[in-house]
Amino acid sequence: MMHKAGFVNIIGLPNVGKSTLLNGLIGERLSIISPKAQTTRGRLIGLVNQDDCQVVFSDTPGYVNEPAYELHRTMNNYIHEAFEDADVLMLITDKYQSEDEQQFLIQQCSQSKLPVIIVLNKVDLCKPAEIPAIQARWESLIPGARFIAVSAKENFNTQGIIEMVKPFMPESPAYYSKEDLTDRNMRYFVAEIVRENIFLQYEKEIPYACEVVVEEYKELESMDRIRCVIYVERDSQKNIVIGAKGSAINKLGTASRKQIEGFIDKKVFLDLFVKVRDGWRNNELDLKRFGYKG
């Protein structure tokens, strides 16, 4: 039997539903999700394995049109790379994103020699009569692109994406074990779970100023012991993350621990600490230390 394998890179603006879509395609909650923009900061690979095919989906951060920090520019670099190392480009959009906001992505997709699939997400929020006009507009913006309408949140038509990309996959053995769903280790997911709960619990600038590092992960027979450090940029942010008499960080620890236990199906002892790294989002060395730069 001929086997196919290839790479599909997911691109789009912040908050368009890329991570929710990846989770639906994989059938597992790998990418963290929050209502706030720019939750995703790096690339995450998710694998769809079939007997005759392996599709390697790569979720990227939402493209930031006006980067305010070096972190944003680094996040945008992941999108630039996505146009170079894929077999298929998958542009996620919805009815609320303007052409001006998406101009860079439209231009890059139009100039690319790769197959492009336009995924209209949040179709559950569209009237049926709207979809043909949206499809026609996108097919004129990116000639030759394929179009599919889905709802990642409702898991509507997401599996149709897999059937759409399979013909573009080159003949190849699998790039990863067919038993795997991703290339990331447990430390990565623990840090992301804590960071997701930071986004859900705290307001304004706090979630964006936080980075989570797993300093220790001990797998014991009865439970796993995990120590995480939350880095912030200022002492005032540290005080907010900790809260009065530790109330806020205790709440964060409880929510994160329960989610981690559900993810690994095992009891967890989670220790959270907060440290200040002044201006880490604009510091090249800190960004490298946190894994955002090679």
Secondary structure, DSSP 4 states (H G I P E B T S, - for coil): ---EEEEEEEEE-TTSSHHHHHHHHHTS--S---SSTT---S-EEEEEEETTEEEEEEE-PPP-SS--SHHHHHHHHHHHHHTTS-SEEEEEE-TT--TTTTHHHHHHHHH-SS-EEEEE--GGGS-GGGHHHHHHHHHHHSTT-EEEE-BTTTTBSTHHHHHHHGGGSPB---SS-TT-S-S--HHHHHHHHHHHHHHHH--TTGGGG-EEEEEEEEE-SS-EEEEEEEEESSHHHHHHHH-GGGHHHHHHHHHHHHHHHHHHTS-EEEEEEEEE-TTGGG-HHHHHHTTS--
